[in-house]
Each structure stands twice: as C-alpha cells, then as structure tokens.
Amino acid sequence: MTSRKSMHRTLRQIFVAPLLVAIVSTLGLVCALVGDGWWDALSWVTLAVPVVLYSLFIWWRKPN
C-alpha cells in the first residue's frame, strides 16, 4: 500500500483562476458595449480567453 500525500488547498488557491477568467470576461463584455474600433478587437481577445482555456484543458485531459 502506498501512502498518498493529501493535497489541501485554500479557498484562494481554488478560486483564483475562475475569478481571473470572470474578470477578463467581464472586461471583454464591457469593451464590446463601450465602443467600436480597437474596443471591438479588445473584446474579441478577452472573450476568446475562456474558449482557449477550455480547449486547452480538454486537450490536456484527454484519456490515453
């Protein structure tokens, strides 16, 4: 029997990444509403972050 080291994570460690994604998404939505031109480009980039992260995690967790 092997001993497992249990991982205890704090609330900060658990919620920091989702909070950052939420902030970036909110920034993207506000940029889309505020103006045209480079605001639109900024909104596209910031709203693409969650899609890219989701795709990376799906690719990373693919079963062998």
Biopython code that builds the backbone (N, CA, C, O; Angstrom):
import numpy as np
from Bio.PDB.StructureBuilder import StructureBuilder

atoms = [
    (1, "MET", "N", (0.834, -1.171, 0.000)),
    (1, "MET", "CA", (0.000, 0.000, 0.000)),
    (1, "MET", "C", (0.886, 1.245, 0.000)),
    (1, "MET", "O", (1.792, 1.381, 0.822)),
    (2, "THR", "N", (0.612, 2.130, -0.919)),
    (2, "THR", "CA", (1.405, 3.348, -0.992)),
    (2, "THR", "C", (0.722, 4.464, -0.211)),
    (2, "THR", "O", (-0.505, 4.552, -0.146)),
    (3, "SER", "N", (1.529, 5.283, 0.357)),
    (3, "SER", "CA", (0.959, 6.411, 1.093)),
    (3, "SER", "C", (0.739, 7.568, 0.135)),
    (3, "SER", "O", (1.587, 7.877, -0.703)),
    (4, "ARG", "N", (-0.390, 8.187, 0.273)),
    (4, "ARG", "CA", (-0.718, 9.333, -0.570)),
    (4, "ARG", "C", (-0.594, 10.604, 0.242)),
    (4, "ARG", "O", (-1.018, 10.691, 1.395)),
    (5, "LYS", "N", (-0.010, 11.560, -0.393)),
    (5, "LYS", "CA", (0.087, 12.870, 0.244)),
    (5, "LYS", "C", (-1.185, 13.629, -0.110)),
    (5, "LYS", "O", (-1.422, 13.929, -1.281)),
    (6, "SER", "N", (-1.993, 13.937, 0.872)),
    (6, "SER", "CA", (-3.244, 14.626, 0.587)),
    (6, "SER", "C", (-2.972, 16.091, 0.285)),
    (6, "SER", "O", (-2.163, 16.744, 0.944)),
    (7, "MET", "N", (-3.655, 16.577, -0.709)),
    (7, "MET", "CA", (-3.489, 17.969, -1.103)),
    (7, "MET", "C", (-4.603, 18.794, -0.489)),
    (7, "MET", "O", (-5.780, 18.605, -0.799)),
    (8, "HIS", "N", (-4.227, 19.685, 0.360)),
    (8, "HIS", "CA", (-5.188, 20.611, 0.938)),
    (8, "HIS", "C", (-4.964, 21.959, 0.285)),
    (8, "HIS", "O", (-3.862, 22.506, 0.319)),
    (9, "ARG", "N", (-6.014, 22.485, -0.307)),
    (9, "ARG", "CA", (-5.915, 23.762, -0.985)),
    (9, "ARG", "C", (-6.764, 24.783, -0.250)),
    (9, "ARG", "O", (-7.837, 24.471, 0.268)),
    (10, "THR", "N", (-6.271, 25.985, -0.217)),
    (10, "THR", "CA", (-7.019, 27.058, 0.417)),
    (10, "THR", "C", (-8.083, 27.566, -0.559)),
    (10, "THR", "O", (-8.046, 27.253, -1.749)),
    (11, "LEU", "N", (-9.023, 28.346, -0.047)),
    (11, "LEU", "CA", (-10.048, 28.923, -0.910)),
    (11, "LEU", "C", (-9.436, 29.834, -1.964)),
    (11, "LEU", "O", (-9.915, 29.889, -3.096)),
    (12, "ARG", "N", (-8.401, 30.533, -1.602)),
    (12, "ARG", "CA", (-7.726, 31.410, -2.556)),
    (12, "ARG", "C", (-7.150, 30.590, -3.708)),
    (12, "ARG", "O", (-7.285, 30.978, -4.868)),
    (13, "GLN", "N", (-6.517, 29.473, -3.404)),
    (13, "GLN", "CA", (-5.944, 28.631, -4.449)),
    (13, "GLN", "C", (-7.026, 28.032, -5.341)),
    (13, "GLN", "O", (-6.807, 27.840, -6.537)),
    (14, "ILE", "N", (-8.176, 27.740, -4.777)),
    (14, "ILE", "CA", (-9.257, 27.133, -5.550)),
    (14, "ILE", "C", (-9.915, 28.144, -6.477)),
    (14, "ILE", "O", (-10.203, 27.832, -7.633)),
    (15, "PHE", "N", (-10.154, 29.341, -5.984)),
    (15, "PHE", "CA", (-10.977, 30.297, -6.721)),
    (15, "PHE", "C", (-10.212, 31.381, -7.470)),
    (15, "PHE", "O", (-10.842, 32.210, -8.126)),
    (16, "VAL", "N", (-8.902, 31.413, -7.403)),
    (16, "VAL", "CA", (-8.163, 32.487, -8.077)),
    (16, "VAL", "C", (-8.283, 32.379, -9.599)),
    (16, "VAL", "O", (-8.489, 33.400, -10.255)),
    (17, "ALA", "N", (-8.166, 31.209, -10.175)),
    (17, "ALA", "CA", (-8.242, 31.070, -11.639)),
    (17, "ALA", "C", (-9.648, 31.380, -12.162)),
    (17, "ALA", "O", (-9.770, 32.152, -13.113)),
    (18, "PRO", "N", (-10.719, 30.812, -11.581)),
    (18, "PRO", "CA", (-12.052, 31.183, -12.072)),
    (18, "PRO", "C", (-12.359, 32.669, -11.899)),
    (18, "PRO", "O", (-13.052, 33.257, -12.729)),
    (19, "LEU", "N", (-11.854, 33.275, -10.840)),
    (19, "LEU", "CA", (-12.074, 34.698, -10.634)),
    (19, "LEU", "C", (-11.372, 35.521, -11.708)),
    (19, "LEU", "O", (-11.934, 36.495, -12.207)),
    (20, "LEU", "N", (-10.163, 35.143, -12.064)),
    (20, "LEU", "CA", (-9.441, 35.851, -13.130)),
    (20, "LEU", "C", (-10.149, 35.709, -14.473)),
    (20, "LEU", "O", (-10.228, 36.671, -15.237)),
    (21, "VAL", "N", (-10.661, 34.522, -14.763)),
    (21, "VAL", "CA", (-11.394, 34.315, -16.010)),
    (21, "VAL", "C", (-12.673, 35.153, -16.010)),
    (21, "VAL", "O", (-13.039, 35.718, -17.040)),
    (22, "ALA", "N", (-13.346, 35.236, -14.879)),
    (22, "ALA", "CA", (-14.559, 36.051, -14.780)),
    (22, "ALA", "C", (-14.249, 37.528, -14.975)),
    (22, "ALA", "O", (-15.005, 38.235, -15.640)),
    (23, "ILE", "N", (-13.164, 37.995, -14.412)),
    (23, "ILE", "CA", (-12.780, 39.407, -14.567)),
    (23, "ILE", "C", (-12.442, 39.712, -16.022)),
    (23, "ILE", "O", (-12.858, 40.742, -16.554)),
    (24, "VAL", "N", (-11.692, 38.824, -16.664)),
    (24, "VAL", "CA", (-11.324, 39.034, -18.075)),
    (24, "VAL", "C", (-12.576, 38.997, -18.955)),
    (24, "VAL", "O", (-12.696, 39.797, -19.883)),
    (25, "SER", "N", (-13.507, 38.087, -18.679)),
    (25, "SER", "CA", (-14.742, 38.007, -19.453)),
    (25, "SER", "C", (-15.588, 39.260, -19.271)),
    (25, "SER", "O", (-16.155, 39.777, -20.234)),
    (26, "THR", "N", (-15.673, 39.741, -18.055)),
    (26, "THR", "CA", (-16.431, 40.964, -17.791)),
    (26, "THR", "C", (-15.800, 42.150, -18.509)),
    (26, "THR", "O", (-16.506, 42.985, -19.074)),
    (27, "LEU", "N", (-14.493, 42.221, -18.487)),
    (27, "LEU", "CA", (-13.788, 43.279, -19.214)),
    (27, "LEU", "C", (-14.106, 43.202, -20.703)),
    (27, "LEU", "O", (-14.318, 44.230, -21.346)),
    (28, "GLY", "N", (-14.141, 42.000, -21.251)),
    (28, "GLY", "CA", (-14.468, 41.827, -22.664)),
    (28, "GLY", "C", (-15.883, 42.260, -22.993)),
    (28, "GLY", "O", (-16.117, 42.884, -24.028)),
    (29, "LEU", "N", (-16.833, 41.934, -22.120)),
    (29, "LEU", "CA", (-18.210, 42.344, -22.352)),
    (29, "LEU", "C", (-18.370, 43.854, -22.267)),
    (29, "LEU", "O", (-19.100, 44.448, -23.060)),
    (30, "VAL", "N", (-17.698, 44.474, -21.319)),
    (30, "VAL", "CA", (-17.759, 45.939, -21.192)),
    (30, "VAL", "C", (-17.117, 46.596, -22.413)),
    (30, "VAL", "O", (-17.648, 47.574, -22.940)),
    (31, "CYS", "N", (-16.001, 46.078, -22.857)),
    (31, "CYS", "CA", (-15.342, 46.637, -24.046)),
    (31, "CYS", "C", (-16.240, 46.520, -25.276)),
    (31, "CYS", "O", (-16.255, 47.420, -26.117)),
    (32, "ALA", "N", (-16.979, 45.435, -25.389)),
    (32, "ALA", "CA", (-17.875, 45.260, -26.531)),
    (32, "ALA", "C", (-19.007, 46.275, -26.498)),
    (32, "ALA", "O", (-19.495, 46.692, -27.548)),
    (33, "LEU", "N", (-19.426, 46.670, -25.321)),
    (33, "LEU", "CA", (-20.515, 47.632, -25.205)),
    (33, "LEU", "C", (-20.065, 49.084, -25.306)),
    (33, "LEU", "O", (-20.851, 49.950, -25.688)),
    (34, "VAL", "N", (-18.818, 49.355, -24.970)),
    (34, "VAL", "CA", (-18.348, 50.733, -24.851)),
    (34, "VAL", "C", (-18.144, 51.413, -26.204)),
    (34, "VAL", "O", (-18.588, 52.545, -26.398)),
    (35, "GLY", "N", (-17.495, 50.751, -27.116)),
    (35, "GLY", "CA", (-17.185, 51.466, -28.347)),
    (35, "GLY", "C", (-16.875, 50.559, -29.509)),
    (35, "GLY", "O", (-17.061, 49.344, -29.446)),
    (36, "ASP", "N", (-16.398, 51.175, -30.571)),
    (36, "ASP", "CA", (-16.034, 50.473, -31.799)),
    (36, "ASP", "C", (-14.534, 50.571, -32.022)),
    (36, "ASP", "O", (-13.807, 51.198, -31.252)),
    (37, "GLY", "N", (-14.096, 49.937, -33.091)),
    (37, "GLY", "CA", (-12.678, 50.004, -33.437)),
    (37, "GLY", "C", (-11.856, 49.082, -32.569)),
    (37, "GLY", "O", (-12.099, 47.876, -32.516)),
    (38, "TRP", "N", (-10.878, 49.656, -31.887)),
    (38, "TRP", "CA", (-9.982, 48.825, -31.083)),
    (38, "TRP", "C", (-10.697, 48.239, -29.873)),
    (38, "TRP", "O", (-10.237, 47.245, -29.311)),
    (39, "TRP", "N", (-11.823, 48.840, -29.460)),
    (39, "TRP", "CA", (-12.618, 48.254, -28.373)),
    (39, "TRP", "C", (-13.154, 46.876, -28.785)),
    (39, "TRP", "O", (-13.168, 45.932, -27.995)),
    (40, "ASP", "N", (-13.593, 46.793, -30.041)),
    (40, "ASP", "CA", (-14.082, 45.509, -30.549)),
    (40, "ASP", "C", (-12.971, 44.463, -30.574)),
    (40, "ASP", "O", (-13.184, 43.306, -30.212)),
    (41, "ALA", "N", (-11.796, 44.882, -31.000)),
    (41, "ALA", "CA", (-10.662, 43.949, -31.035)),
    (41, "ALA", "C", (-10.317, 43.474, -29.624)),
    (41, "ALA", "O", (-10.063, 42.288, -29.408)),
    (42, "LEU", "N", (-10.308, 44.397, -28.674)),
    (42, "LEU", "CA", (-10.022, 44.024, -27.287)),
    (42, "LEU", "C", (-11.087, 43.083, -26.729)),
    (42, "LEU", "O", (-10.774, 42.153, -25.985)),
    (43, "SER", "N", (-12.341, 43.326, -27.090)),
    (43, "SER", "CA", (-13.405, 42.444, -26.603)),
    (43, "SER", "C", (-13.270, 41.045, -27.197)),
    (43, "SER", "O", (-13.491, 40.056, -26.498)),
    (44, "TRP", "N", (-12.910, 40.946, -28.479)),
    (44, "TRP", "CA", (-12.715, 39.634, -29.094)),
    (44, "TRP", "C", (-11.587, 38.859, -28.407)),
    (44, "TRP", "O", (-11.707, 37.660, -28.155)),
    (45, "VAL", "N", (-10.521, 39.543, -28.118)),
    (45, "VAL", "CA", (-9.371, 38.880, -27.479)),
    (45, "VAL", "C", (-9.739, 38.415, -26.076)),
    (45, "VAL", "O", (-9.466, 37.274, -25.702)),
    (46, "THR", "N", (-10.357, 39.299, -25.305)),
    (46, "THR", "CA", (-10.669, 38.926, -23.917)),
    (46, "THR", "C", (-11.763, 37.876, -23.845)),
    (46, "THR", "O", (-11.741, 37.033, -22.948)),
    (47, "LEU", "N", (-12.722, 37.903, -24.767)),
    (47, "LEU", "CA", (-13.771, 36.883, -24.749)),
    (47, "LEU", "C", (-13.299, 35.550, -25.332)),
    (47, "LEU", "O", (-13.959, 34.527, -25.150)),
    (48, "ALA", "N", (-12.180, 35.554, -26.018)),
    (48, "ALA", "CA", (-11.616, 34.300, -26.526)),
    (48, "ALA", "C", (-10.832, 33.556, -25.451)),
    (48, "ALA", "O", (-10.597, 32.355, -25.583)),
    (49, "VAL", "N", (-10.424, 34.244, -24.394)),
    (49, "VAL", "CA", (-9.618, 33.609, -23.336)),
    (49, "VAL", "C", (-10.319, 32.397, -22.725)),
    (49, "VAL", "O", (-9.692, 31.341, -22.637)),
    (50, "PRO", "N", (-11.591, 32.484, -22.293)),
    (50, "PRO", "CA", (-12.221, 31.287, -21.724)),
    (50, "PRO", "C", (-12.340, 30.134, -22.720)),
    (50, "PRO", "O", (-12.217, 28.970, -22.338)),
    (51, "VAL", "N", (-12.578, 30.451, -23.987)),
    (51, "VAL", "CA", (-12.685, 29.402, -25.012)),
    (51, "VAL", "C", (-11.344, 28.701, -25.201)),
    (51, "VAL", "O", (-11.287, 27.475, -25.300)),
    (52, "VAL", "N", (-10.284, 29.470, -25.250)),
    (52, "VAL", "CA", (-8.941, 28.902, -25.408)),
    (52, "VAL", "C", (-8.572, 28.062, -24.184)),
    (52, "VAL", "O", (-8.043, 26.960, -24.327)),
    (53, "LEU", "N", (-8.847, 28.574, -22.993)),
    (53, "LEU", "CA", (-8.546, 27.812, -21.778)),
    (53, "LEU", "C", (-9.328, 26.504, -21.722)),
    (53, "LEU", "O", (-8.779, 25.465, -21.358)),
    (54, "TYR", "N", (-10.609, 26.554, -22.083)),
    (54, "TYR", "CA", (-11.428, 25.345, -22.102)),
    (54, "TYR", "C", (-10.857, 24.323, -23.078)),
    (54, "TYR", "O", (-10.757, 23.137, -22.762)),
    (55, "SER", "N", (-10.484, 24.792, -24.270)),
    (55, "SER", "CA", (-9.911, 23.890, -25.272)),
    (55, "SER", "C", (-8.605, 23.270, -24.793)),
    (55, "SER", "O", (-8.364, 22.081, -25.004)),
    (56, "LEU", "N", (-7.762, 24.071, -24.149)),
    (56, "LEU", "CA", (-6.502, 23.536, -23.630)),
    (56, "LEU", "C", (-6.728, 22.475, -22.559)),
    (56, "LEU", "O", (-6.065, 21.438, -22.556)),
    (57, "PHE", "N", (-7.657, 22.736, -21.658)),
    (57, "PHE", "CA", (-7.916, 21.752, -20.602)),
    (57, "PHE", "C", (-8.542, 20.475, -21.152)),
    (57, "PHE", "O", (-8.247, 19.388, -20.655)),
    (58, "ILE", "N", (-9.396, 20.582, -22.164)),
    (58, "ILE", "CA", (-9.960, 19.381, -22.786)),
    (58, "ILE", "C", (-8.857, 18.585, -23.466)),
    (58, "ILE", "O", (-8.804, 17.361, -23.344)),
    (59, "TRP", "N", (-7.977, 19.275, -24.181)),
    (59, "TRP", "CA", (-6.878, 18.592, -24.852)),
    (59, "TRP", "C", (-5.924, 17.955, -23.847)),
    (59, "TRP", "O", (-5.434, 16.847, -24.065)),
    (60, "TRP", "N", (-5.662, 18.659, -22.748)),
    (60, "TRP", "CA", (-4.726, 18.188, -21.741)),
    (60, "TRP", "C", (-5.258, 16.975, -20.990)),
    (60, "TRP", "O", (-4.476, 16.108, -20.600)),
    (61, "ARG", "N", (-6.567, 16.893, -20.777)),
    (61, "ARG", "CA", (-7.169, 15.807, -20.007)),
    (61, "ARG", "C", (-7.676, 14.654, -20.863)),
    (61, "ARG", "O", (-8.386, 13.787, -20.353)),
    (62, "LYS", "N", (-7.337, 14.616, -22.138)),
    (62, "LYS", "CA", (-7.778, 13.528, -22.989)),
    (62, "LYS", "C", (-7.265, 12.197, -22.448)),
    (62, "LYS", "O", (-6.090, 12.078, -22.104)),
    (63, "PRO", "N", (-8.150, 11.188, -22.372)),
    (63, "PRO", "CA", (-7.669, 9.877, -21.906)),
    (63, "PRO", "C", (-6.745, 9.244, -22.934)),
    (63, "PRO", "O", (-6.897, 9.453, -24.137)),
    (64, "ASN", "N", (-5.798, 8.477, -22.449)),
    (64, "ASN", "CA", (-4.813, 7.844, -23.349)),
    (64, "ASN", "C", (-5.356, 6.640, -23.992)),
    (64, "ASN", "O", (-4.662, 5.992, -24.775)),
]
sb = StructureBuilder()
sb.init_structure("model")
sb.init_model(0)
sb.init_chain("A")
sb.init_seg("    ")
for serial, (resi, resn, name, xyz) in enumerate(atoms, 1):
    if name == "N":
        sb.init_residue(resn, " ", resi, " ")
    sb.init_atom(name, np.array(xyz, "f"), 0.0, 1.0, " ", f" {name:<3s}", serial, name[0])
structure = sb.get_structure()
